[in-house]
Amino acid sequence: MNRTLDKRLADDLVRPLFHTSVWFYAIVVAAGTVVACGAGAWGYQLWYGIGLSGKRWPTFWALYLTNFVFWIGISHAGTLISAILRLVNAGWRRPVTRCAEVITVFALMIGAMFPIIHLGRPWLAFWLFPYPSSREIWPNFRSPLAWDFFAINTYLTGSVLFLFLPMIPDFALVRDRSTGWRRTLYGTLAFGWRGTTKQWNRLETAMQIMAVAILPVAVSVHTIVSFDFSMANVPMWHSTIFGPYFVAGAIFSGIAGLILAMAALRKALHLERYLLPLHFDNLGKLLLLMCILWGYFVFNERLTTWYGNEPSEMAVFWATQRGDYAPLYWTMVIGNFVMPLLILANPKTRTILGTVIASFGVVIGMWLERFLIVVPSLTHKQLPYSWGTYWPTPVELFIMAATFAGMILLYTLFAKFVPIISIWEMRAGLPSRMDQAVLAEERLQSTRLDSEPLGSTAGPEGASR
Amino acid sequence: MAYRWGMAVDLDKCTGCEACVTACHAENNIPTVSAQQAARGRAMHWIRVERYYEGDFPDVRVKFRPVLCQHCDNAPCEAVCPTYAAHHNEDGLNAQVYNRCIGTRYCANACSYNVRFFNFFNPEWPKPLHLQLNPDVSVREVGVMEKCTFCVQRIRAAKIAAKAEKRAIVDGVLQPACAQACPTTAIVFGDLNDPESRVARLARSPRGTKLLEDLGAEPKITYLQKQPWYESDPR
């Protein structure tokens, strides 16, 4: 039994919960200020009306819906990727899954706020709920927005469960190591976990079921988000490719978001021994795959539109290709395709820094992609007399900045109160089941950090099961 | 038999005077927005006169096309509304229930004619226009969509009067504000279910076309216009 190793693992991963650095407060204050500004901007908009945003006739959807689609896309980082990696039992997934699943939950919460922020009368948003009301009227189930409501709620519920279930043994571990209010808090969250064989079996079964169940939900969510656009007879929206195109883009931006979050955690919480170059390399390969897939979808969409040569669609096509929106379009192509392809296709540049740079490009590019789907079509609908423009206002930009700061804030707080790397899964990965490559890398890293190399014997958890 | 309200607009008669636009504003309590807001695309005109130019200067011909809600039989705005604020009523009107609207603005995106308008702010009227509001029409608050109703308040009043006298509505008596104000009688309104009504006869005219008919929304407004094939037709 390599008890020292096991103890070090738990020590390392629980340490951030008990030791608070100045940086934690700095980040919380900075991000909190931006979030407060955004909340103020929203309050201002609630008071005076949606006219404070840049929306106008006929551009009735703009920045809020762009952010909605973008954040729902980012949410595909976690649950989908971690479910796939769990199902194929990829050993290297262990330190990655929880960082990813948290992104899903927070990005979904942020994304789901936007349809409400964008409403003309947000205080009546509950009219989308199907409940027997005094108005004696159900939501219109023919409306893609009603489908959205159900899809996002299902995905959010599933993701929260998927995140929470594997946290239970870790809550128990923290409970056993803490005193005072922490003991009460984590004791409650651990739901009486004692680590019996029965409990382990149930957890494993539940995780298997959730991993299988969450996959179709994740795919359907972004397909249904794409239906918001593709169901309407608007030039360049009304397209059958939108479902898979949106899902591919979502996974693409999700992986990029995950890489950025992992790189930040690695630095901030000193997890160099757990989040290894190998993880960035593997995720970089996944990102490369999605990059090529995204390029394929865009090529298909553009080629069929151009070849079909339908006048109203061509107006949108040229507006994005070489008109007002061309600078954004070509930035998107470089950020989403050219740059990631060049960086990630070469194993020499597929380093941590390389994948982080590529991910930055992808996140910006995917945001622009969402914008270029929403806005140019609405400003170039069928009747040229009613063509319009759009320019965002400070209120919209503040609210948008607040969501990015909100993500940082929520993530920082989460990493403060919950072990961001699943301790029990890392322990379960310690014995021979662990991927040989990880093991080799671990050895390399640990010798460098002058601690004893990771052994190959089972930890107590593994032995008890 | 139920009514099915429709309209015919004779583009050969339209002079682009915009009397219909003004009449509509007065009848339906449509807010006037400030010049600054109008420049930002917040002006609301349930009916607008689109201008199209043919030829090069100095030999230019201007064409006018009044565009209002087409009251489509297969309206794309109705399906997408999550709260049934946009719905089809028994007269075939494409109705908008302001109190049900939560302001998703999806209907405006789905509408290919861009004839739906959003209350970006609470409505305002420069004095003394606030004293001339029509008591038969509700004033819409911030955050809801609105659009041409075919002057549903006049339709309701006419139906009640006709029911009291146990008769059908006489063709040509009931007119929306735009048709009433049109100096060249380019706009004709009536019941499409009555094959002898003026609007039904005009809807069958070989001069008639529908706006963006190929999109399949089945609009109920017929635009009449001298057609090339009609010109060569010896009748």
Contacts between the chains, C-beta under 8 A, distances in Angstrom:
chain1	res1	chain2	res2	distance
A	48	B	121	6.4
A	48	B	142	7.9
A	49	B	119	7.3
A	49	B	120	5.6
A	49	B	121	4.4
A	49	B	122	6.7
A	49	B	142	4.1
A	49	B	143	6.3
A	50	B	103	6.9
A	50	B	118	7.5
A	50	B	120	5.8
A	50	B	142	7.7
A	50	B	143	6.4
A	51	B	37	7.3
A	51	B	42	6.3
A	51	B	120	3.0
A	51	B	121	4.5
A	51	B	142	7.9
A	55	B	105	7.9
A	55	B	118	7.8
A	55	B	120	7.4
A	56	B	40	5.7
A	56	B	41	3.0
A	56	B	42	6.0
A	56	B	120	7.8
A	57	B	41	4.9
A	57	B	42	6.9
A	57	B	43	7.4
A	57	B	44	7.9
A	57	B	108	7.8
A	57	B	114	7.0
A	57	B	117	6.4
A	57	B	118	7.2
A	58	B	41	8.0
A	58	B	108	6.8
A	58	B	114	4.5
A	59	B	41	7.6
A	60	B	105	3.8
A	60	B	108	4.6
A	60	B	109	5.7
A	60	B	118	6.3
A	61	B	105	6.5
A	61	B	109	6.1
A	115	B	104	7.6
A	118	B	104	7.8
A	118	B	105	8.0
A	119	B	102	5.5
A	119	B	103	5.0
A	119	B	104	6.3
A	119	B	143	7.2
A	120	B	101	7.1
A	120	B	102	6.6
A	120	B	103	1.8
A	120	B	104	7.6
A	120	B	105	6.9
A	120	B	118	6.6
A	120	B	119	7.1
A	120	B	142	7.1
A	120	B	143	2.9
A	120	B	144	6.0
A	120	B	145	7.5
A	121	B	101	7.4
A	121	B	102	5.1
A	121	B	103	5.0
A	121	B	141	8.0
A	121	B	142	7.7
A	121	B	143	4.0
A	121	B	144	6.8
A	122	B	102	7.9
A	124	B	102	4.6
A	125	B	102	6.6
A	127	B	82	7.8
A	127	B	83	5.2
A	127	B	100	7.6
A	127	B	102	5.6
A	128	B	82	5.6
A	128	B	83	7.3
A	128	B	102	7.6
A	135	B	100	7.8
A	137	B	83	7.6
A	137	B	84	6.1
A	137	B	100	7.5
A	139	B	82	5.3
A	139	B	83	6.6
A	140	B	79	7.7
A	140	B	81	5.8
A	140	B	82	5.3
A	140	B	83	6.5
A	140	B	84	5.1
A	142	B	79	4.8
A	142	B	80	7.7
A	143	B	79	6.8
A	143	B	80	5.1
A	143	B	81	5.9
A	143	B	82	4.1
A	143	B	106	7.1
A	144	B	80	6.5
A	144	B	106	7.8
A	145	B	80	7.2
A	145	B	82	4.2
A	145	B	104	5.8
A	145	B	106	6.0
A	146	B	82	4.7
A	149	B	82	7.6
A	228	B	106	7.7
A	231	B	80	7.0
A	232	B	76	6.9
A	232	B	80	6.5
A	232	B	106	7.5
A	232	B	109	5.5
A	232	B	110	4.5
A	233	B	76	5.8
A	233	B	110	6.9
A	233	B	112	6.1
A	233	B	215	5.9
A	233	B	217	8.0
A	234	B	109	6.1
A	234	B	110	7.4
A	234	B	112	7.7
A	378	B	109	6.2
A	381	B	112	6.3
A	381	B	114	6.0
A	382	B	112	4.8
A	382	B	113	7.9
A	382	B	212	5.6
A	382	B	215	7.3
A	383	B	50	7.3
A	383	B	67	7.4
A	383	B	112	7.4
A	383	B	113	6.6
A	383	B	114	6.3
A	383	B	212	7.4
A	385	B	50	4.2
A	385	B	51	7.6
A	385	B	52	7.4
A	385	B	67	7.6
A	386	B	50	8.0
A	386	B	113	7.9
A	386	B	114	3.9
A	388	B	41	5.8
A	389	B	41	7.6
